Amino acid sequence: MKVVANIDFDGDCREAFTTYAKILGGEIRAMISHRDMPEMAENVPEDRLDRIMHAWIDFGDQSLMGQDMQDFSGRSGYGVTVVADSTDDARRVFEALSEGGNTFIPFGPQPWSQGFGMATDRFGVTWVIDSPAA
């Protein structure tokens, strides 16, 4: 598994990741807005469609993930991402960490992943669980 830091933003994820790439010499691998995903954006207000729902940047063998939260209130601003070696392992980790917590995005396939989910565990830590690319 690979553990990746994940940062929540309140509308400036694109700008932040572009800045991080320049400063740290990183390569942006994904920058997907809600507008880019019309089938998932049905309930997103028009003024928030350009917010980023999934960003990924690589710095050598390290990575950083981020997104603009639709509701930033009550969030810590960061989380921990686990990128599992298989979808089955990712599902197992997601189910264990989300037990007794609060699920934001149920585990399931996404355009960038065979299995992805986001939850806060019973201790209040935000976890993003991801599996290999689709």
Secondary structure, DSSP 8 states (H G I E B T S, - for coil): -EEEEEEEESS-HHHHHHHHHHHHT-EEEEEEESTT-TTT-TTS-GGGTTSEEEEEEEETTEEEEEEE-SS-TT--SEEEEEE-SSHHHHHHHHHHHHTTSEEEEEEEEETTEEEEEEEE-TTS-EEEEE-S--
